[in-house]
Amino acid sequence: MLTEIDGPVLLVGAGKMGAAMAQGWLRRGLSADRLFIQEPSPSKQAQKMIDDYGLSWGADSASFPTPAIVVLAVKPQMMADVLPDLAGTAGPNTLFMSIAAGQSLQTLAALIGRDQPIVRVMPNTPAAIGQGMSVACANTHVSEKQARQCDGLLSAVGEAAWIDDEAQMDAVTAVSGSGPAYLFALTECLAQAGARQGLDEALAMKLARVTMQGAAALMQASDETPVTLRKNVTSPGGTTQAALEILLDENALPKLMQTTISAATTRSKELSG
Ligand SMILES: NC(=O)c1ccc[n+]([C@@H]2O[C@H](COP(=O)([O-])OP(=O)(O)OC[C@H]3O[C@@H](n4cnc5c(N)ncnc54)[C@H](OP(=O)(O)O)[C@@H]3O)[C@@H](O)[C@H]2O)c1
């Protein structure tokens, strides 16, 4: 719950993800005088948010009060630049919440240079419209209250889940971090296949796109599982059944998805070093 946040929140990096998250917090009632932005060159969108809400911002954190929470939303390669300075701005109990891909709790702690409460998060891009899926993992210095505060920040831009075993972050990255790209790729392929059947390309793309959007919205609105929703549109002997016999053959989509997720998990492991 954002109401549990009782001290300053410092957002470091108001780029695509950082600005989107900040918008969600402000919309969900985080008081603008609690939010401080460290960003050397705000984008138009970030500057508008800063102006609309009258937020305090600067290229560094020197003039800001000691934060209760620091949200790290810079590129992973920037961490070594920003963390040593932030360690000076923050207190020993300040919670660091990092959304940087591939930066382990141990790496972040080493860059801060002392024992510090740290939560590592893998968000995804639908957070920009408040429909993100974020998965968080805390180190042993994070208190229950800090975990709830962190959960509140993540739940303001979608749904949050927690894992105890940080090693699972690679599989999380493969499924939900990279996941939005799979739906976009499926939409592309569906449109291409429709065009191959003689549909005009623009019409095929419209059919594919609106169908994917509608199906995702239906899944969100319904209490049924995806399996039931699929069965609901599959009449025995009909066209959907003919299609799914190809798609769901064990050597088709199930195998392809396993190979896909395995490749992404392996790559995430490689990038994390
Ligand atoms: N986008 C995604 O799908 C996604 C998904 C999961 C996780 N993430 C993680 O989210 C993080 C941010 O990604 P993004 O896509 O939002 O990147 P981004 O748009 O490049 O945002 C990073 C921002 O940090 C700013 N910055 C650079 N140096 C800084 C400093 N010293 N102090 C404060 N801010 C500084 C950058 O400014 P300049 O542009 O001027 O350098 C930029 O505005 C990354 O670590 C990424 O791994 C992203």
The ligand as a Tripos MOL2 file, in Angstrom:
@<TRIPOS>MOLECULE
LIG
   48    52     1     0     0
SMALL
NO_CHARGES

@<TRIPOS>ATOM
      1 N1         12.2150   -1.1560  -20.6780 N.am      1 LIG1
      2 C1         11.9460   -2.4010  -20.2800 C.2       1 LIG1
      3 O1         11.2450   -3.1690  -20.8940 O.2       1 LIG1
      4 C2         12.5130   -2.9130  -18.9850 C.ar      1 LIG1
      5 C3         11.9870   -4.0930  -18.4500 C.ar      1 LIG1
      6 C4         12.5330   -4.5670  -17.2600 C.ar      1 LIG1
      7 C5         13.5630   -3.8670  -16.6450 C.ar      1 LIG1
      8 N2         14.0270   -2.7260  -17.2120 N.ar      1 LIG1
      9 C6         15.1190   -2.0300  -16.5400 C.3       1 LIG1
     10 O2         14.7220   -0.7090  -16.2680 O.3       1 LIG1
     11 C7         15.8800    0.0970  -16.2540 C.3       1 LIG1
     12 C8         15.5950    1.3500  -17.0490 C.3       1 LIG1
     13 O3         15.2740    0.9780  -18.3830 O.3       1 LIG1
     14 P1         14.5890    2.0220  -19.3660 P.3       1 LIG1
     15 O4         14.1390    1.2480  -20.5440 O.co2     1 LIG1
     16 O5         13.6060    2.8520  -18.6050 O.co2     1 LIG1
     17 O6         15.8730    2.9090  -19.7410 O.3       1 LIG1
     18 P2         15.9580    4.4460  -20.1350 P.3       1 LIG1
     19 O7         14.7030    4.9040  -20.7880 O.co2     1 LIG1
     20 O8         17.2690    4.6580  -20.8330 O.co2     1 LIG1
     21 O9         16.0120    5.1700  -18.6940 O.3       1 LIG1
     22 C9         17.1660    5.3590  -17.9320 C.3       1 LIG1
     23 C10        17.1980    6.8160  -17.5090 C.3       1 LIG1
     24 O10        18.2530    7.0010  -16.5610 O.3       1 LIG1
     25 C11        18.8650    8.2480  -16.8730 C.3       1 LIG1
     26 N3         20.1990    8.3830  -16.2760 N.ar      1 LIG1
     27 C12        21.4220    8.1980  -16.8320 C.ar      1 LIG1
     28 N4         22.3970    8.4930  -15.9310 N.ar      1 LIG1
     29 C13        21.7870    8.8500  -14.7830 C.ar      1 LIG1
     30 C14        22.2520    9.2580  -13.4950 C.ar      1 LIG1
     31 N5         23.5580    9.3580  -13.2020 N.pl3     1 LIG1
     32 N6         21.3420    9.5630  -12.5480 N.ar      1 LIG1
     33 C15        20.0250    9.4670  -12.8120 C.ar      1 LIG1
     34 N7         19.5120    9.0880  -14.0250 N.ar      1 LIG1
     35 C16        20.3940    8.7750  -14.9860 C.ar      1 LIG1
     36 C17        18.8890    8.2520  -18.3730 C.3       1 LIG1
     37 O11        19.1570    9.5370  -18.8760 O.3       1 LIG1
     38 P3         19.8690    9.6770  -20.3300 P.3       1 LIG1
     39 O12        18.8830    9.1560  -21.3160 O.co2     1 LIG1
     40 O13        20.1340   11.1260  -20.4260 O.co2     1 LIG1
     41 O14        21.1240    8.8270  -20.2620 O.co2     1 LIG1
     42 C18        17.4660    7.7740  -18.6790 C.3       1 LIG1
     43 O15        16.5370    8.8180  -18.6550 O.3       1 LIG1
     44 C19        17.0330   -0.7090  -16.8370 C.3       1 LIG1
     45 O16        17.9310   -1.0550  -15.8040 O.3       1 LIG1
     46 C20        16.3590   -1.9310  -17.3990 C.3       1 LIG1
     47 O17        17.1780   -3.0870  -17.2300 O.3       1 LIG1
     48 C21        13.5270   -2.2180  -18.3540 C.ar      1 LIG1
@<TRIPOS>BOND
     1     1     2 1
     2     2     3 2
     3     2     4 1
     4     4     5 ar
     5     4    48 ar
     6     5     6 ar
     7     6     7 ar
     8     7     8 ar
     9     8     9 1
    10     8    48 ar
    11     9    10 1
    12     9    46 1
    13    10    11 1
    14    11    12 1
    15    11    44 1
    16    12    13 1
    17    13    14 1
    18    14    15 2
    19    14    16 1
    20    14    17 1
    21    17    18 1
    22    18    19 2
    23    18    20 1
    24    18    21 1
    25    21    22 1
    26    22    23 1
    27    23    24 1
    28    23    42 1
    29    24    25 1
    30    25    26 1
    31    25    36 1
    32    26    27 ar
    33    26    35 ar
    34    27    28 ar
    35    28    29 ar
    36    29    30 ar
    37    29    35 ar
    38    30    31 1
    39    30    32 ar
    40    32    33 ar
    41    33    34 ar
    42    34    35 ar
    43    36    37 1
    44    36    42 1
    45    37    38 1
    46    38    39 2
    47    38    40 1
    48    38    41 1
    49    42    43 1
    50    44    45 1
    51    44    46 1
    52    46    47 1
@<TRIPOS>SUBSTRUCTURE
     1 LIG1         1 GROUP 0 **** ****
